[in-house]
């Protein structure tokens, strides 16, 4: 199903949110890797209809170096079962086409806080900002998430839409995800633009769609 909007990260059926980066270094490689990733997941969703797969959204960093993937599944167990069978072959095909992609690893997140500013910006924007924390001991991430949510409630960034703050399953990582109409000036955050999404079979999905109404690459 072709979709042209940011994912709903507060949807109640999303038992897990999986966020990962692919470091590709150059804008041309970023575009090619995004096409390949969305194409592969669109085909997998159409062929195998994994009921636990809800949505994959692919974002490009503004500097052209990174792809950010945000995937929603009903559970970690269902995701792990699916990727054990299909991921290696999919990644091998992409790496043959675009060699040298670096993958630091996937983090499994749980939604901790949702912040809706009084004067929320336009949530139909295709730009988000992402900020992270990683630390030991693990409880620091939960404290960071609470403090971040409190700060956004008290003083939201101008043009910010509904923000979501996550803590990783292992408690060691925190992440802020917020749509914005003004990416400049969000301290410690990195801007990304939505390139496309793949909707799961629940939505009747059988493909990947570009963000916006026109070409995303």
C-alpha positions in Angstrom: 0.0 0.0 0.0 1.5 3.4 -1.0 1.6 5.7 2.0 2.7 9.3 2.1 2.8 10.2 5.8 4.9 9.8 8.9 4.3 6.6 11.0 2.0 6.7 14.0 4.5 5.8 16.7 1.8 5.6 19.3 -0.4 3.0 17.6 -1.5 0.6 20.3 -0.8 -2.6 18.3 2.9 -1.8 18.0 4.5 -3.9 20.7 8.0 -2.9 19.6 9.6 -0.1 17.6 12.9 -1.1 15.9 15.3 1.7 14.9 18.5 1.3 13.0 21.0 3.2 10.9 22.8 2.4 7.7 25.9 4.5 7.2 26.3 5.0 3.4 28.5 8.1 3.4 27.3 9.8 0.1 23.9 11.0 -1.1 23.9 8.9 -4.2 24.5 5.8 -2.2 21.9 7.0 0.3 19.3 7.2 -2.4 20.2 3.8 -4.0 20.2 2.1 -0.6 16.8 3.5 0.3 15.4 2.3 -3.0 16.8 -1.1 -2.4 15.6 -1.3 1.2 12.1 -0.2 0.5 11.9 -2.5 -2.5 13.1 -5.5 -0.6 10.6 -4.9 2.3 7.8 -4.2 -0.1 8.4 -7.5 -1.9 8.8 -9.5 1.4 5.5 -8.0 2.7 3.7 -8.8 -0.5 5.1 -12.4 -0.8 4.9 -13.6 2.8 2.2 -11.4 4.4 3.8 -11.3 7.9 0.8 -10.3 10.0 3.0 -9.0 12.8 4.7 -6.5 10.5 3.0 -3.1 10.7 5.2 -0.6 8.9 8.7 0.3 7.9 9.6 4.0 7.4 12.9 5.0 5.8 14.5 8.4 6.4 17.5 10.2 5.0 19.8 12.4 7.0 20.2 15.9 5.7 24.0 15.4 5.2 23.5 12.4 2.8 25.4 10.0 5.0 22.8 8.0 6.9 19.6 6.1 6.3 17.4 5.7 9.4 14.8 2.9 9.5 11.9 2.9 11.9 10.0 -0.4 11.9 6.9 -1.3 13.9 6.0 -4.9 14.7 3.5 -6.4 17.1 6.2 -8.1 19.0 10.0 -8.7 19.1 9.4 -12.4 18.9 7.5 -12.2 15.6 10.1 -9.9 14.1 13.0 -12.2 15.1 11.2 -15.2 13.6 10.7 -13.4 10.3 14.2 -11.9 10.0 15.9 -15.2 10.9 14.4 -16.7 7.8 14.6 -13.7 5.4 17.1 -11.0 6.5 20.4 -12.6 5.4 19.3 -13.1 1.8 17.8 -9.6 1.7 20.9 -7.9 3.0 23.1 -9.9 0.7 21.2 -8.7 -2.3 21.4 -5.1 -1.2 25.1 -5.4 -0.4 25.8 -6.8 -3.9 24.2 -3.7 -5.3 25.6 -1.1 -2.9 28.8 -2.5 -1.3 30.2 -1.1 1.9 27.1 -0.2 3.9 28.0 -0.1 7.6 25.3 -1.2 10.0 26.0 -0.3 13.7 23.0 -2.3 14.9 19.3 -2.3 15.6 17.8 -1.1 18.9 14.5 -2.4 20.2 12.5 0.5 21.8 9.4 0.8 23.9 7.3 4.0 23.9 7.8 5.8 27.2 6.2 9.3 26.6 4.1 11.1 24.0 4.1 14.9 24.1 1.5 16.9 22.2 2.4 20.6 22.4 -0.4 23.1 22.9 0.5 24.8 19.6 1.6 21.6 17.8 3.2 22.0 14.4 2.1 20.4 11.2 2.3 16.6 11.7 2.0 16.1 8.0 5.6 17.4 7.5 8.1 14.9 6.1 10.9 16.1 8.4 11.8 14.7 11.8 14.5 15.2 14.3 16.0 12.4 16.4 18.1 12.8 19.6 19.6 9.9 21.6 21.3 9.0 24.8 23.3 5.9 25.5 24.6 5.2 29.0 25.4 2.9 31.8 23.9 2.2 34.2 20.7 1.4 32.4 18.2 3.5 34.5 19.8 6.7 33.2 17.9 6.3 29.9 14.5 6.2 31.7 15.5 9.3 33.6 16.6 11.0 30.4 13.4 10.1 28.7 11.3 11.6 31.6 13.4 14.7 31.7 13.2 15.1 27.9 9.4 14.8 27.9 9.1 17.2 30.8 11.2 19.8 29.0 9.2 19.5 25.8 5.9 19.9 27.7 7.3 23.0 29.4 9.0 24.6 26.3 8.3 22.8 23.0 10.4 23.7 20.0 8.6 26.1 17.6 7.0 24.1 14.8 7.3 20.7 16.7 4.5 18.2 16.2 3.6 15.3 18.4 6.9 14.0 19.9 7.6 10.5 21.1 10.3 9.5 23.6 11.4 5.9 23.8 13.5 3.7 26.1 15.2 0.6 24.7 14.1 -2.8 25.8 17.4 -3.3 27.7 17.0 0.1 29.4 20.4 1.4 28.1 19.2 3.7 25.3 16.8 6.7 25.1 15.5 8.3 21.9 13.5 11.3 21.0 11.5 11.3 17.7 9.6 14.5 16.7 8.2 15.8 13.5 9.2 19.5 12.9 8.6 22.2 10.4 11.8 24.0 11.7 14.7 21.6 12.2 17.2 24.2 13.0 17.9 24.9 16.6 16.8 21.6 18.2 19.7 21.1 20.5 21.5 17.7 20.1 19.0 16.5 17.5 19.7 15.3 13.9 17.2 16.1 11.1 15.9 13.4 8.7 13.5 13.5 5.7 11.0 10.8 5.1 11.9 8.9 1.8 9.2 6.3 1.8 7.3 3.6 3.7 6.2 0.0 3.4 2.9 -0.8 5.0 2.2 -4.3 6.4 -0.4 -6.7 5.2 -3.0 -5.5 7.7 -3.2 -2.3 5.5 -3.5 -4.3 2.4 0.1 -3.3 1.7 2.0 -4.7 -1.2 4.6 -2.1 -1.9 6.7 0.9 -0.9 5.6 4.5 -1.4 7.6 7.7 -1.7 7.1 10.4 0.8 5.0 13.3 -0.4 3.1 13.1 -3.6 6.1 12.9 -6.0 9.5 11.3 -6.4 11.4 10.9 -3.1 14.8 10.4 -4.7 
